[in-house]
Amino acid sequence: MSSSSYTSINYSPYNGDEKCKCGRRVVMRPSLTVKNPGRRFLGCINYNKRNGCNFFEWVDPETCPRGLEYAKIMQAKKEELERQVEEWKMVNKGLETRKQMVEEENEALFVKIADLTEMNVNLAATNEALRAQIGTRKTKQIGTRFFIIVLVVVIVFVIGVLVSSVKHTPKKKTLYLP
C-alpha cells in the first residue's frame, strides 16, 4: 500500500516584520479577482488607498488553468447568489413597507375600537336613562289609564243611579189650570 501525504508549501518569505518602500508595514492579502482567485500578495498597509504607496508583490505562484476554470464557475455562482440576495432585499423591503402599513392600519383600528367602546358605554348609559324614562311614563300612563277607568266607572255608576232613580220616581201629576 502506498501512502500519500500532503505537504504545504509556503512560497512566502513573509514573516510579518517587513516594511514597504514608504517605510510602512506590509500586510499579506488574498486576491479576490477571477484571474488570480485567492492568490496571496504582499502590499503596503495603505495599498490602493489615497496617499498610499503601490507596493505589491505576489507571494503565491500563478493559478493553474483548472483553478482559473473553477474560479470562473465560483464567480458565476457568487454573482447569482448576489443577484438573489438583491432580489430578497427587494422582497424584504416590500415586506417591511407592507408591515409598516399594517402597523399603521392596526393603530387606526385601535383608535376606532377605543372610540366605538366609548360610544358603546355612552349608548348603554343613554339606554338606561331612556328605559328609566319609559318606566316612569308607563307608570304614569298606567296611573292615568286607571284614573280614567275609575272615573268612567264612577260616571257610569252615577248615570245608572240617576237613571234608576228617574225610573222609580213617581211622576207627579200637575194640573194645568186655564
Accessible surface in RSA format (square Angstrom, percent):
REM  Atomic radii and reference values for relative SASA: ProtOr
REM  Chains: A
REM  Algorithm: Lee & Richards
REM  Probe-radius: 1.40
REM  Slices: 20
REM RES _ NUM      All-atoms   Total-Side   Main-Chain    Non-polar    All polar
REM                ABS   REL    ABS   REL    ABS   REL    ABS   REL    ABS   REL
RES MET A   1   245.54 127.2 158.46 104.9  87.07 207.3 132.60 112.7 112.94 149.6
RES SER A   2   114.26  96.5  79.21 105.7  35.05  80.7  50.80 108.2  63.46  88.9
RES SER A   3   111.17  93.9  78.22 104.4  32.95  75.9  48.14 102.5  63.03  88.3
RES SER A   4   114.01  96.3  81.21 108.4  32.80  75.6  49.83 106.1  64.18  89.9
RES SER A   5   105.57  89.2  69.84  93.2  35.73  82.3  49.56 105.5  56.01  78.5
RES TYR A   6   198.31  92.6 166.12  94.5  32.19  83.8 127.58  95.9  70.72  87.2
RES THR A   7    99.90  71.1  84.03  85.2  15.88  37.8  62.96  84.6  36.94  55.8
RES SER A   8    88.85  75.1  64.05  85.5  24.80  57.1  34.04  72.5  54.81  76.8
RES ILE A   9   109.70  62.4  87.47  65.2  22.23  53.6  90.57  65.2  19.13  51.9
RES ASN A  10   101.63  70.1  73.82  71.3  27.81  67.0  29.06  69.9  72.57  70.1
RES TYR A  11   119.47  55.8  92.99  52.9  26.48  68.9  71.78  53.9  47.69  58.8
RES SER A  12    13.82  11.7   0.67   0.9  13.15  30.3   1.35   2.9  12.46  17.5
RES PRO A  13   107.33  78.2  79.85  72.8  27.47  99.9  93.57  77.3  13.76  85.5
RES TYR A  14    53.98  25.2  34.06  19.4  19.92  51.8  22.68  17.0  31.30  38.6
RES ASN A  15   110.32  76.1  75.98  73.4  34.34  82.7  38.43  92.5  71.90  69.5
RES GLY A  16    28.13  34.7   0.00   N/A  28.13  34.7  15.79  43.3  12.34  27.6
RES ASP A  17   114.79  80.4  96.10  95.6  18.69  44.2  33.51  78.9  81.28  81.1
RES GLU A  18    51.68  29.7  43.98  33.3   7.70  18.3  43.60  84.3   8.08   6.6
RES LYS A  19   136.41  66.5 110.26  67.7  26.15  62.3  66.56  59.9  69.85  74.4
RES CYS A  20    10.28   7.8   0.00   0.0  10.28  24.2   2.11   5.3   8.17   8.8
RES LYS A  21   183.89  89.7 142.24  87.3  41.65  99.2  97.97  88.2  85.92  91.5
RES CYS A  22    62.10  47.0  24.50  27.3  37.60  88.4  36.22  91.8  25.88  27.9
RES GLY A  23    46.55  57.4   0.00   N/A  46.55  57.4  29.60  81.2  16.96  38.0
RES ARG A  24   106.84  44.9 102.17  52.1   4.67  11.1  26.25  35.9  80.59  48.8
RES ARG A  25   116.50  48.9 112.79  57.5   3.71   8.8  39.80  54.4  76.70  46.5
RES VAL A  26     0.88   0.6   0.88   0.8   0.00   0.0   0.88   0.8   0.00   0.0
RES VAL A  27    24.75  16.3  24.68  22.3   0.07   0.2  24.75  21.5   0.00   0.0
RES MET A  28    57.97  30.0  31.39  20.8  26.58  63.3  24.33  20.7  33.63  44.6
RES ARG A  29    66.03  27.7  64.54  32.9   1.49   3.5  33.82  46.2  32.21  19.5
RES PRO A  30    77.19  56.3  70.05  63.9   7.14  26.0  70.05  57.8   7.14  44.4
RES SER A  31     8.63   7.3   5.24   7.0   3.38   7.8   5.69  12.1   2.94   4.1
RES LEU A  32   157.21  87.6 126.36  90.4  30.85  77.6 131.38  92.3  25.83  69.5
RES THR A  33    78.26  55.7  70.33  71.3   7.92  18.9  75.62 101.6   2.64   4.0
RES VAL A  34    51.09  33.6  45.39  41.1   5.70  13.7  47.66  41.4   3.43   9.3
RES LYS A  35   158.78  77.5 149.10  91.5   9.68  23.1  97.86  88.1  60.93  64.9
RES ASN A  36    23.84  16.4  23.84  23.0   0.00   0.0   0.00   0.0  23.84  23.0
RES PRO A  37    45.45  33.1  29.11  26.5  16.34  59.4  31.03  25.6  14.42  89.6
RES GLY A  38    47.63  58.7   0.00   N/A  47.63  58.7  29.32  80.5  18.31  41.0
RES ARG A  39    27.75  11.7  23.12  11.8   4.62  11.0   6.15   8.4  21.60  13.1
RES ARG A  40    78.77  33.1  78.77  40.2   0.00   0.0  30.85  42.2  47.92  29.0
RES PHE A  41    18.77   9.4  18.77  11.6   0.00   0.0  18.77  11.4   0.00   0.0
RES LEU A  42     7.98   4.4   7.98   5.7   0.00   0.0   7.98   5.6   0.00   0.0
RES GLY A  43     0.00   0.0   0.00   N/A   0.00   0.0   0.00   0.0   0.00   0.0
RES CYS A  44     0.00   0.0   0.00   0.0   0.00   0.0   0.00   0.0   0.00   0.0
RES ILE A  45    57.73  32.9  57.30  42.7   0.43   1.0  57.30  41.3   0.43   1.2
RES ASN A  46    35.04  24.2  35.04  33.9   0.00   0.0   3.08   7.4  31.96  30.9
RES TYR A  47    43.31  20.2  38.49  21.9   4.82  12.5  10.46   7.9  32.84  40.5
RES ASN A  48   122.05  84.2  84.90  82.0  37.16  89.5  30.37  73.1  91.69  88.6
RES LYS A  49   125.76  61.4 108.61  66.6  17.15  40.8  74.03  66.6  51.73  55.1
RES ARG A  50   224.46  94.2 197.41 100.6  27.05  64.4  77.49 105.9 146.97  89.1
RES ASN A  51   150.85 104.0 112.10 108.3  38.75  93.3  40.42  97.3 110.43 106.7
RES GLY A  52    19.90  24.5   0.00   N/A  19.90  24.5   0.96   2.6  18.93  42.4
RES CYS A  53    31.07  23.5  21.42  23.9   9.65  22.7  29.45  74.6   1.62   1.7
RES ASN A  54   118.00  81.4  98.19  94.9  19.81  47.7  30.12  72.5  87.88  84.9
RES PHE A  55    35.56  17.8  29.67  18.4   5.89  15.3  33.86  20.5   1.69   4.8
RES PHE A  56    77.88  39.0  54.17  33.6  23.71  61.7  54.17  32.8  23.71  67.9
RES GLU A  57    78.55  45.1  75.02  56.8   3.53   8.4  27.90  54.0  50.65  41.4
RES TRP A  58    84.35  33.9  64.81  31.4  19.54  45.9  46.85  25.0  37.50  60.8
RES VAL A  59    11.23   7.4   0.78   0.7  10.45  25.2   3.44   3.0   7.80  21.1
RES ASP A  60    26.45  18.5  23.10  23.0   3.35   7.9  11.07  26.1  15.38  15.3
RES PRO A  61    72.19  52.6  56.53  51.5  15.66  56.9  66.96  55.3   5.23  32.5
RES GLU A  62   139.49  80.1 119.15  90.1  20.34  48.4  32.05  62.0 107.43  87.7
RES THR A  63    35.35  25.1  18.32  18.6  17.03  40.6  19.99  26.8  15.36  23.2
RES CYS A  64    73.99  56.0  64.34  71.8   9.65  22.7  39.72 100.6  34.27  37.0
RES PRO A  65   103.42  75.4 100.26  91.4   3.16  11.5 102.22  84.4   1.20   7.5
RES ARG A  66   147.25  61.8 144.05  73.4   3.20   7.6  70.75  96.7  76.50  46.4
RES GLY A  67    19.70  24.3   0.00   N/A  19.70  24.3  18.37  50.4   1.33   3.0
RES LEU A  68    53.95  30.0  53.93  38.6   0.01   0.0  53.93  37.9   0.01   0.0
RES GLU A  69    99.11  56.9  96.26  72.8   2.86   6.8  33.16  64.1  65.95  53.8
RES TYR A  70   113.86  53.2 113.86  64.8   0.00   0.0  79.53  59.8  34.32  42.3
RES ALA A  71     8.09   7.4   2.05   3.2   6.04  13.7   6.00   8.4   2.10   5.6
RES LYS A  72   132.62  64.7 126.00  77.3   6.62  15.8  71.12  64.0  61.50  65.5
RES ILE A  73    83.86  47.7  79.86  59.5   4.00   9.6  83.73  60.3   0.13   0.4
RES MET A  74    69.46  36.0  65.46  43.3   4.00   9.5  44.34  37.7  25.11  33.3
RES GLN A  75    45.11  25.2  42.52  31.1   2.59   6.2  12.89  27.4  32.22  24.4
RES ALA A  76    58.50  53.8  50.93  78.6   7.56  17.2  53.85  75.8   4.65  12.3
RES LYS A  77   116.30  56.7 112.88  69.3   3.42   8.1  68.60  61.8  47.69  50.8
RES LYS A  78   103.61  50.5 100.44  61.6   3.17   7.5  65.60  59.0  38.00  40.5
RES GLU A  79    93.66  53.8  87.77  66.4   5.89  14.0  30.62  59.2  63.04  51.5
RES GLU A  80    68.79  39.5  64.96  49.1   3.83   9.1  40.89  79.1  27.91  22.8
RES LEU A  81   106.80  59.5 106.65  76.3   0.15   0.4 106.65  74.9   0.15   0.4
RES GLU A  82    83.12  47.7  81.11  61.4   2.01   4.8  42.12  81.5  40.99  33.5
RES ARG A  83   115.07  48.3 108.63  55.4   6.44  15.3  72.30  98.8  42.77  25.9
RES GLN A  84    67.00  37.5  67.00  49.0   0.00   0.0  11.81  25.1  55.19  41.9
RES VAL A  85    75.03  49.4  73.02  66.1   2.02   4.9  74.67  64.9   0.37   1.0
RES GLU A  86    94.49  54.2  94.31  71.3   0.18   0.4  43.68  84.5  50.81  41.5
RES GLU A  87    85.20  48.9  80.81  61.1   4.39  10.4  38.16  73.8  47.04  38.4
RES TRP A  88   170.98  68.6 169.39  82.0   1.59   3.7 146.60  78.2  24.37  39.5
RES LYS A  89   119.80  58.4 112.76  69.2   7.04  16.8  71.36  64.2  48.44  51.6
RES MET A  90   129.80  67.2 122.74  81.2   7.06  16.8  96.68  82.2  33.11  43.9
RES VAL A  91    71.89  47.3  63.55  57.5   8.34  20.1  70.70  61.4   1.19   3.2
RES ASN A  92    81.50  56.2  80.79  78.1   0.71   1.7  14.42  34.7  67.08  64.8
RES LYS A  93   137.62  67.1 133.24  81.8   4.38  10.4  81.98  73.8  55.64  59.3
RES GLY A  94    39.82  49.1   0.00   N/A  39.82  49.1  34.11  93.6   5.71  12.8
RES LEU A  95   109.95  61.2 106.06  75.9   3.89   9.8 106.43  74.7   3.51   9.5
RES GLU A  96    92.83  53.3  88.56  67.0   4.26  10.2  33.86  65.5  58.97  48.1
RES THR A  97    71.62  50.9  68.68  69.6   2.94   7.0  52.47  70.5  19.15  29.0
RES ARG A  98   115.94  48.7 114.46  58.3   1.48   3.5  50.42  68.9  65.52  39.7
RES LYS A  99   112.05  54.7 105.64  64.8   6.41  15.3  61.89  55.7  50.16  53.4
RES GLN A 100   104.77  58.6 103.81  75.9   0.96   2.3  24.65  52.5  80.12  60.8
RES MET A 101    89.69  46.4  88.48  58.6   1.21   2.9  69.57  59.1  20.12  26.7
RES VAL A 102    66.56  43.8  66.20  59.9   0.36   0.9  66.20  57.5   0.36   1.0
RES GLU A 103    87.37  50.2  85.81  64.9   1.56   3.7  37.86  73.2  49.50  40.4
RES GLU A 104   101.19  58.1  93.71  70.9   7.49  17.8  45.12  87.3  56.07  45.8
RES GLU A 105    88.45  50.8  84.01  63.6   4.44  10.6  40.60  78.5  47.86  39.1
RES ASN A 106    69.26  47.8  68.08  65.8   1.18   2.8   7.78  18.7  61.48  59.4
RES GLU A 107   113.38  65.1 113.30  85.7   0.08   0.2  44.09  85.3  69.29  56.6
RES ALA A 108    51.46  47.3  43.11  66.5   8.35  19.0  50.15  70.6   1.31   3.5
RES LEU A 109    98.22  54.7  98.15  70.2   0.07   0.2  98.15  68.9   0.07   0.2
RES PHE A 110   116.37  58.2 111.91  69.3   4.46  11.6 112.24  68.0   4.13  11.8
RES VAL A 111    87.75  57.7  85.01  77.0   2.74   6.6  87.74  76.2   0.01   0.0
RES LYS A 112   124.25  60.6 123.41  75.7   0.84   2.0  71.13  64.0  53.13  56.6
RES ILE A 113    98.60  56.1  97.68  72.8   0.92   2.2  98.38  70.8   0.21   0.6
RES ALA A 114    59.34  54.6  48.81  75.3  10.53  24.0  54.62  76.9   4.71  12.5
RES ASP A 115    75.44  52.8  73.41  73.1   2.03   4.8  20.94  49.3  54.50  54.4
RES LEU A 116   108.62  60.5 104.89  75.0   3.73   9.4 105.23  73.9   3.40   9.1
RES THR A 117    75.89  54.0  71.54  72.5   4.35  10.4  59.66  80.1  16.23  24.5
RES GLU A 118   110.35  63.4 105.30  79.7   5.05  12.0  35.79  69.2  74.56  60.9
RES MET A 119   105.73  54.8 104.24  69.0   1.49   3.6  84.93  72.2  20.80  27.6
RES ASN A 120    97.89  67.5  96.68  93.4   1.21   2.9  13.32  32.0  84.57  81.7
RES VAL A 121    95.57  62.9  91.23  82.6   4.34  10.5  94.45  82.1   1.12   3.0
RES ASN A 122    82.30  56.8  79.03  76.4   3.27   7.9  25.10  60.4  57.20  55.3
RES LEU A 123   113.17  63.0 110.59  79.1   2.58   6.5 110.90  77.9   2.27   6.1
RES ALA A 124    55.55  51.1  48.04  74.1   7.51  17.1  54.36  76.6   1.19   3.1
RES ALA A 125    63.58  58.5  50.01  77.2  13.58  30.9  57.90  81.5   5.69  15.1
RES THR A 126    69.52  49.4  64.71  65.6   4.82  11.5  45.12  60.6  24.40  36.9
RES ASN A 127    66.91  46.1  64.41  62.2   2.50   6.0  13.58  32.7  53.33  51.5
RES GLU A 128   113.54  65.2 110.09  83.3   3.45   8.2  46.54  90.0  67.00  54.7
RES ALA A 129    53.13  48.9  44.03  67.9   9.10  20.7  52.00  73.2   1.14   3.0
RES LEU A 130    91.09  50.7  91.08  65.2   0.01   0.0  91.08  64.0   0.01   0.0
RES ARG A 131   150.31  63.1 141.47  72.1   8.84  21.1  40.51  55.4 109.81  66.5
RES ALA A 132    64.98  59.7  49.39  76.2  15.60  35.5  61.38  86.4   3.60   9.5
RES GLN A 133    95.76  53.5  92.58  67.7   3.18   7.6  30.60  65.1  65.16  49.4
RES ILE A 134    89.21  50.8  88.80  66.2   0.41   1.0  89.21  64.2   0.00   0.0
RES GLY A 135    33.10  40.8   0.00   N/A  33.10  40.8  31.81  87.3   1.29   2.9
RES THR A 136    71.63  50.9  65.62  66.5   6.01  14.3  45.37  60.9  26.25  39.7
RES ARG A 137   153.16  64.3 152.46  77.7   0.70   1.7  40.70  55.6 112.46  68.2
RES LYS A 138   120.70  58.9 120.11  73.7   0.59   1.4  67.16  60.4  53.54  57.0
RES THR A 139    95.73  68.1  90.18  91.4   5.55  13.2  66.87  89.8  28.86  43.6
RES LYS A 140   135.32  66.0 128.16  78.6   7.16  17.0  81.48  73.3  53.84  57.3
RES GLN A 141    91.35  51.1  88.57  64.7   2.78   6.6  25.35  54.0  66.00  50.1
RES ILE A 142   114.91  65.4 113.64  84.7   1.27   3.1 114.36  82.4   0.55   1.5
RES GLY A 143    37.88  46.7   0.00   N/A  37.88  46.7  33.29  91.4   4.59  10.3
RES THR A 144    75.75  53.9  69.78  70.7   5.97  14.2  50.84  68.3  24.91  37.7
RES ARG A 145   148.87  62.5 147.68  75.3   1.19   2.8  48.35  66.1 100.52  60.9
RES PHE A 146   133.23  66.7 131.28  81.3   1.95   5.1 132.76  80.5   0.47   1.3
RES PHE A 147   127.62  63.9 125.86  78.0   1.76   4.6 127.60  77.4   0.03   0.1
RES ILE A 148    89.45  50.9  89.45  66.6   0.00   0.0  89.45  64.4   0.00   0.0
RES ILE A 149   104.34  59.4 102.85  76.6   1.50   3.6 104.34  75.1   0.00   0.0
RES VAL A 150    62.17  40.9  61.04  55.3   1.13   2.7  62.17  54.0   0.00   0.0
RES LEU A 151    81.46  45.4  79.15  56.6   2.31   5.8  81.33  57.1   0.12   0.3
RES VAL A 152    77.45  51.0  77.04  69.7   0.41   1.0  77.45  67.3   0.00   0.0
RES VAL A 153    90.14  59.3  87.76  79.5   2.38   5.7  89.53  77.8   0.61   1.7
RES VAL A 154    72.86  47.9  71.98  65.2   0.88   2.1  72.86  63.3   0.00   0.0
RES ILE A 155    80.94  46.1  79.85  59.5   1.08   2.6  80.94  58.3   0.00   0.0
RES VAL A 156    93.26  61.4  91.41  82.8   1.85   4.5  92.09  80.0   1.16   3.2
RES PHE A 157   137.29  68.7 130.79  81.0   6.50  16.9 136.89  83.0   0.40   1.1
RES VAL A 158    69.85  46.0  68.96  62.4   0.89   2.2  69.85  60.7   0.00   0.0
RES ILE A 159    92.03  52.4  91.71  68.3   0.33   0.8  92.03  66.3   0.00   0.0
RES GLY A 160    36.54  45.1   0.00   N/A  36.54  45.1  32.39  88.9   4.16   9.3
RES VAL A 161    70.81  46.6  68.93  62.4   1.88   4.5  70.12  60.9   0.69   1.9
RES LEU A 162   102.27  57.0 102.27  73.2   0.00   0.0 102.27  71.8   0.00   0.0
RES VAL A 163    72.78  47.9  70.48  63.8   2.31   5.6  72.70  63.2   0.08   0.2
RES SER A 164    49.00  41.4  47.90  63.9   1.10   2.5  31.96  68.1  17.04  23.9
RES SER A 165    52.01  44.0  44.36  59.2   7.65  17.6  42.34  90.2   9.67  13.5
RES VAL A 166   110.36  72.6  98.37  89.1  11.99  28.9 101.22  87.9   9.14  24.8
RES LYS A 167   158.90  77.5 124.42  76.3  34.47  82.1  77.02  69.3  81.87  87.2
RES HIS A 168   148.99  81.4 123.36  85.7  25.63  65.6  83.78  86.3  65.21  75.9
RES THR A 169    83.18  59.2  70.90  71.9  12.28  29.3  63.31  85.0  19.87  30.0
RES PRO A 170   111.82  81.5  94.30  86.0  17.53  63.7 105.12  86.8   6.71  41.7
RES LYS A 171   189.12  92.3 162.72  99.8  26.40  62.9 111.94 100.8  77.18  82.2
RES LYS A 172   182.42  89.0 155.90  95.7  26.51  63.1 104.76  94.3  77.65  82.7
RES LYS A 173   194.43  94.9 163.09 100.1  31.33  74.6 110.12  99.1  84.30  89.8
RES THR A 174    92.02  65.5  71.49  72.5  20.53  48.9  62.56  84.0  29.47  44.5
RES LEU A 175   154.42  86.0 129.28  92.5  25.14  63.2 129.60  91.0  24.82  66.8
RES TYR A 176   189.11  88.3 167.66  95.4  21.45  55.8 127.68  96.0  61.43  75.7
RES LEU A 177   153.13  85.3 121.32  86.8  31.81  80.0 122.33  85.9  30.79  82.9
RES PRO A 178   173.45 126.4 101.18  92.2  72.26 262.7 133.99 110.6  39.45 245.2
END  Absolute sums over single chains surface
CHAIN  1 A    16093.5      14081.8       2011.6      10307.1       5786.4
END  Absolute sums over all chains
TOTAL         16093.5      14081.8       2011.6      10307.1       5786.4
